[in-house]
Amino acid sequence: MWVRSSWLGRGISWLLALLLLVGVTTGCRTDGGDSFGFSLSAEPQQIDPQVARDTASLTVIAAVFEGLTSLDENGEPVPAAATWTVSEDRLIYTFNIRESYWSTVTVRGEETGFEDPVMVTAHDFVFGFRRTADPTTGSPYADLLSGIVNASEVLAGQKPSTALGVQATDDSTLIIRLSAPDPDFPKKLASPGFMPCSREFFAYTSGRYGLEPKYILTNGAFSVSGWEHDKSVSLVKNPHYHAAKDVLPASVRYRIPTAEQTDFELLTKEYLDLATVSVDQLEDAKEAGLTLVELQDTVRFLWINNEVETLGNPDIRRALRDAIEYESLWEALPDGCIPATGFIPPAATVTGGKSFREEQNRLPFSADPTAATAALSKGLEALELEKMPTVTLLAAEDDNSANFARYILQSFTKNLGVRCTLELTDPETLNARVAAGNYQLAIADVTPRGLSAYENLSMFTSGAPANNFARFSSVDFDRRYHAAGDHPASVKALEGELYETVPAVPLGFVTRYYGMLPEVTGVTVRPFFGGKYGDWLSFRRADRNE
């Protein structure tokens, strides 16, 4: 079944996709469960929850590790490795660790101490927290610790990690103390930085933790059984997992992409059960009878490098925004792309799992040559310039992208008299240059690293580690962002502020597609590649109707 909807209604298409993929165990399988194949975006760098930041590593980590909480299909926290209670003042969280065991590790000629199952305890979670807090770890999740007692001092190196307000009172009880109430705290606990780590096994690896199967010890539904670098990562069901009876697959193999065969070719040959499908492959996918899933979680931006002196002026950026003739531009949008109505794509949600993007909160993108000319004059006056210097627009070299870029150049020339040259390059070089800030203006797609609308906007905070390709920095926006929350009104206000300051100009919402073999059920695909939690693909209930 193929989910297709009009652009006005596709704001909830990802939710329909999730419902489509929540499987019912009706098919036949062998007593040991079926095997499934998926793809990774690249070679994992390190299967270590406290330090991993690349998508491939996080994909594997989400399958083989489990934190205190996890996120349901609406992005809301639910009990995972533990259940919890909260004190009346919302400052003390008490977690009861479920009875579960680490996977086993056997190495020929060595004694690891983990040849037999060892119970996962509250002490393992304490050690994981402390690794994340330790400045020498360099964890990308350290900022999520803020709010825990003594976290700021530990992160600044003023106190040891043992001072962090996390305590194991016995093997099954973990207590976390906050310095102020934080309603989002259970959600934060689903991130990789809060997953457990065995102190004894970590010491055994002698600095090689997470680099090879014999140096990986996991507490999740699966364990790493093989890792053929640059080719594949293999998982097997962990029989010692607390909810092992609910895990259907016996094994999973992740294939790492090569130049020989595309993921789509492997999918149609049934070497993979699910893979990405490009717009150009949609017709072939339908003919093959694949189940297609739409995720409207990507934005095509006109990126404006705010570190370029001229483009750092907000009036100059407003002039560029208001000069664009959007109606003509949107007619040139490629298949799978609809007009952007804001910075936040339709798949992003607010509290309760509802899509934030609605018709009533669309931003007023329209050509206004008079306003554009006035803003340009004001900006040039502030910069003490007589005219706008020539700028270069970077875009992908395919015909569709090149023509799309020329529409924008024509708008700048017609409505501002601004000269702008066009530079075309291959997609990999384009993305690398935009990420490195080696451009002036650029047209490039980005998938935000956040499941919620609020998390989506974190990419525009100063020094954001992911996707702040505009190099935008605003003390006022940072302050308002960190004071806001995942509520429609506050998110709308933040988006309105971005509209006024114009760090970039959203041009279109791009749909990403996945294809799945028609007999596969019980697989869930999460938008935004799982956001900062990395859990984009759930297959614990994967089964086959045969």
Secondary structure as UniProt FT lines:
FT   TURN            7..9
FT   HELIX           10..12
FT   HELIX           13..21
FT   TURN            31..32
FT   STRAND          35..39
FT   TURN            49..51
FT   HELIX           55..64
FT   STRAND          69..71
FT   TURN            73..74
FT   STRAND          77..79
FT   STRAND          82..86
FT   TURN            88..89
FT   STRAND          92..97
FT   TURN            108..109
FT   HELIX           122..133
FT   TURN            135..137
FT   TURN            140..141
FT   HELIX           142..145
FT   TURN            146..147
FT   TURN            149..150
FT   HELIX           151..155
FT   TURN            156..157
FT   HELIX           161..163
FT   STRAND          166..170
FT   TURN            171..172
FT   STRAND          173..178
FT   TURN            183..184
FT   HELIX           185..188
FT   TURN            189..190
FT   HELIX           192..194
FT   HELIX           199..205
FT   TURN            206..207
FT   TURN            209..210
FT   HELIX           213..215
FT   STRAND          222..228
FT   TURN            229..231
FT   STRAND          232..237
FT   TURN            239..240
FT   TURN            242..243
FT   HELIX           244..246
FT   STRAND          251..255
FT   HELIX           263..268
FT   TURN            269..270
FT   STRAND          274..277
FT   HELIX           279..281
FT   HELIX           282..287
FT   TURN            288..289
FT   STRAND          291..304
FT   TURN            306..307
FT   TURN            309..312
FT   HELIX           314..323
FT   HELIX           326..331
FT   TURN            335..336
FT   STRAND          337..339
FT   TURN            346..347
FT   STRAND          349..350
FT   TURN            351..353
FT   STRAND          354..355
FT   HELIX           359..361
FT   HELIX           369..383
FT   STRAND          391..396
FT   HELIX           399..416
FT   STRAND          420..425
FT   HELIX           427..436
FT   STRAND          441..446
FT   HELIX           453..456
FT   HELIX           457..460
FT   TURN            462..463
FT   TURN            469..470
FT   HELIX           475..483
FT   HELIX           488..501
FT   STRAND          504..516
FT   TURN            518..519
FT   STRAND          520..521
FT   STRAND          524..525
FT   HELIX           527..533
FT   STRAND          537..538
FT   TURN            540..541
FT   STRAND          543..544
//
